[in-house]
Amino acid sequence: MARERTAREARKRRHLRIRTKVHGSAERPRLSIFRSTNHIYAQVIDDVTGRTLASASTLELEVRAKAKEMTKLEEATLVGKLIAERALEKGIKEVVFDRGGYLYHGRIEALAKGSRDSGLAF
């Protein structure tokens, strides 16, 4: 009898499948997303050196102050705009989008749209 996969295990498998194709470099780093039930995190990563170049999340004080009366979707858009601003400050204009095994809708889509609207290209 086959063991059923949990949703977390299924996401991890999807993420590993995605990561075989998606790889960030210094010229075009990877925008990696992690989503928990309450928060969303974004990092711009250079996979060649293994360094995080920029990061943003809903845990930061400046985001929390603005996000008190926002929905999770609006928070994700705000984090997307913030990560784009931080990446652009460091001279990063183009990234490879790594959705982290999550489906491209809801908060993941909102974060991507927010970062695109702020000038980051994928």
C-alpha angles and dihedrals in degrees: 000000000000119000114237117237121236119233090253093053091048091052091049090052091049090048092052090050091051093046092059087066103029115072128161126218135184091266094045113017126192121261102213122194131201122184126193126180093268107021143037127212131195130189133181105216134188101211094192093065096022093234131141107229099184137357141185136176143165089256093073116105095234091052093044091053092055095037099059094104099025131106120242089255092056090046090054090052090050092051089049091054091046095050090048092051092049093047092048090051088058092049096257110140101159131043140173110243116231109187091191097234093302122126114260099249139082115017094000091054091045092053091049092048092048093052092046091050089053093056106270113133128209 
